[in-house]
Amino acid sequence: MPLTRKAYRAALLHSIGDPAEVGIEASYEYFEDGLLVIENGRISAVGHAADLLPSLPADTEVVHYQDALITPGLIDTHIHLPQTGMVGAYGEQLLDWLNTYTFPCESQFADKAHAEHVADIFIKELLRNGTTTALVFGSVHPQSVDAFFEAAQKLDLRMIAGKVMMDRNAPDYLTDTAQTSYADSKALIERWHGKGRLHYAVTPRFAPTSTPEQLTLAGQLLGEYPDLYLQTHISENTQEVEWVKELFPERSGYLDVYDHYKLLGERSVFAHGVHLCDDECARLAQTGSAVAFCPTSNLFLGSGLFNLPMAEKHKLNVDLGTDVGGGTSFSLLQTLNEAYKVMQLQGVRLSPFKSLYLATLGGARALRLEDRIGTLQPGSDADFLVLDYNATPLLSYRLKQSNTIAETLFVLMTLGDDRVVLQTYAAGRLVHQR
């Protein structure tokens, strides 16, 4: 295959560490006039344009952006494909919201054509908002996952998804059985896991909708395929936490249910964790598990405020999720806007560099993909964004007042949305152009 090389010149910014562990100054690299060199879908060099330009072969195409910032592609570690059509549904908290809106919407995914239509809309929305990797819930129907992976594969995207396992406490039209969920998941794993840049996640919806038999088989799948992911929900809502105690009286708490069925581990991501206690955070950290912080959804459904400092104290991997459709935006920039407010309500300042980390390298580390995505380090897949400082009149005016990259970054996360994303690249290919 002939070598394809291309270079992109703009301001460049990426995370290289967690500010909570290495300090803010050591957590990022910024090149005011930077150059990103891509060869065959991977990053081959990053640095100051003045240093790198003289070393490029004379025939290298250099794309030069004015008033723009290049960052790694964003990573959304909790989102629901089948809830695209009910985003922004009025008036309920978690359990009533599931029954009133979510389950009827998800039932439509029994139709493969419907699943394909929504997968196309969903992936376009992700890319339009600068999300190049997502950890995605399908519906209970295997065809929902087939439709999503087929669409992602065409664009060579790094995506992770799974079929929901749900054999009780849901409408009859939307349940599987312990055995069919195992067989369907296994077939999807054989078909998709490790194909191109695709990965499979074992996906019990949450403890209340799975019998002990189904949770046992979910754990069995993780044992049979050691590099699979696991995604589910935990401690999102106080009523939900009480319900789990009623359903599993023999377990010491919500996390202990998942722990008992061998669902904790280095590729396990638990969404929300709003009502976790210290001991549960410590156990999640000990097992290498991660929690997806979903501020937009937690505010929209009235679930509560995630305690990021407690998670940091235990060195627990935390990443960021939009949680569409509980969340009301595909934009991780808007999600970070909400995250800042969630922390403000708890008297904590969320640094823009911590926010950048959560949306990029933090997500990559939680998914054990930091050697592939989440930074602009040489050797990484060329998943990156070009953010436009002049995307809106207000943003353009406001950024002219900015004196530091910290201020610029914070304004992008506060005023920014899909309009800021000028271009999205995946594996070196342009997959979205505003």
Rosetta blueprint (number, residue, H / E / L):
1 M L
2 P L
3 L L
4 T L
5 R E
6 K E
7 A E
8 Y E
9 R E
10 A E
11 A E
12 L E
13 L E
14 H E
15 S E
16 I L
17 G L
18 D L
19 P H
20 A H
21 E H
22 V H
23 G L
24 I L
25 E H
26 A H
27 S H
28 Y E
29 E E
30 Y E
31 F E
32 E E
33 D E
34 G E
35 L E
36 L E
37 V E
38 I E
39 E E
40 N L
41 G L
42 R E
43 I E
44 S E
45 A E
46 V E
47 G E
48 H E
49 A H
50 A H
51 D H
52 L H
53 L H
54 P H
55 S H
56 L L
57 P L
58 A L
59 D L
60 T L
61 E E
62 V E
63 V E
64 H E
65 Y E
66 Q E
67 D E
68 A E
69 L E
70 I E
71 T E
72 P E
73 G L
74 L E
75 I E
76 D E
77 T E
78 H E
79 I E
80 H E
81 L H
82 P H
83 Q H
84 T H
85 G H
86 M H
87 V L
88 G L
89 A L
90 Y L
91 G L
92 E L
93 Q L
94 L H
95 L H
96 D H
97 W H
98 L H
99 N H
100 T H
101 Y H
102 T H
103 F H
104 P H
105 C H
106 E H
107 S H
108 Q H
109 F H
110 A H
111 D L
112 K H
113 A H
114 H H
115 A H
116 E H
117 H H
118 V H
119 A H
120 D H
121 I H
122 F H
123 I H
124 K H
125 E H
126 L H
127 L H
128 R H
129 N L
130 G L
131 T E
132 T E
133 T E
134 A E
135 L E
136 V E
137 F E
138 G L
139 S L
140 V L
141 H L
142 P H
143 Q H
144 S H
145 V H
146 D H
147 A H
148 F H
149 F H
150 E H
151 A H
152 A H
153 Q H
154 K H
155 L L
156 D L
157 L L
158 R L
159 M E
160 I E
161 A E
162 G E
163 K L
164 V E
165 M E
166 M L
167 D L
168 R L
169 N L
170 A L
171 P L
172 D H
173 Y H
174 L H
175 T L
176 D L
177 T L
178 A H
179 Q H
180 T H
181 S H
182 Y H
183 A H
184 D H
185 S H
186 K H
187 A H
188 L H
189 I H
190 E H
191 R H
192 W H
193 H L
194 G L
195 K L
196 G L
197 R L
198 L E
199 H E
200 Y E
201 A E
202 V E
203 T E
204 P E
205 R L
206 F L
207 A H
208 P H
209 T H
210 S L
211 T L
212 P H
213 E H
214 Q H
215 L H
216 T H
217 L H
218 A H
219 G H
220 Q H
221 L H
222 L H
223 G H
224 E H
225 Y L
226 P L
227 D L
228 L L
229 Y E
230 L E
231 Q E
232 T E
233 H E
234 I E
235 S L
236 E L
237 N L
238 T H
239 Q H
240 E H
241 V H
242 E H
243 W H
244 V H
245 K H
246 E H
247 L H
248 F L
249 P L
250 E L
251 R L
252 S L
253 G L
254 Y H
255 L H
256 D H
257 V H
258 Y H
259 D H
260 H H
261 Y L
262 K L
263 L L
264 L L
265 G L
266 E L
267 R L
268 S E
269 V E
270 F E
271 A E
272 H E
273 G L
274 V L
275 H L
276 L L
277 C L
278 D H
279 D H
280 E H
281 C H
282 A H
283 R H
284 L H
285 A H
286 Q H
287 T L
288 G L
289 S L
290 A E
291 V E
292 A E
293 F E
294 C L
295 P H
296 T H
297 S H
298 N H
299 L H
300 F H
301 L L
302 G L
303 S L
304 G L
305 L L
306 F L
307 N L
308 L H
309 P H
310 M H
311 A H
312 E H
313 K H
314 H L
315 K L
316 L L
317 N E
318 V E
319 D E
320 L E
321 G L
322 T L
323 D L
324 V E
325 G L
326 G L
327 G E
328 T L
329 S L
330 F L
331 S L
332 L H
333 L H
334 Q H
335 T H
336 L H
337 N H
338 E H
339 A H
340 Y H
341 K H
342 V H
343 M H
344 Q H
345 L L
346 Q L
347 G L
348 V L
349 R L
350 L L
351 S L
352 P H
353 F H
354 K H
355 S H
356 L H
357 Y H
358 L H
359 A H
360 T L
361 L H
362 G H
363 G H
364 A H
365 R H
366 A H
367 L L
368 R L
369 L L
370 E L
371 D L
372 R L
373 I L
374 G L
375 T L
376 L L
377 Q L
378 P L
379 G L
380 S L
381 D E
382 A L
383 D L
384 F E
385 L E
386 V E
387 L E
388 D E
389 Y L
390 N L
391 A L
392 T L
393 P H
394 L H
395 L H
396 S H
397 Y H
398 R H
399 L H
400 K L
401 Q L
402 S L
403 N L
404 T L
405 I H
406 A H
407 E H
408 T H
409 L H
410 F H
411 V H
412 L H
413 M H
414 T H
415 L H
416 G L
417 D L
418 D H
419 R H
420 V H
421 V E
422 L E
423 Q E
424 T E
425 Y E
426 A E
427 A L
428 G L
429 R E
430 L E
431 V E
432 H E
433 Q E
434 R L
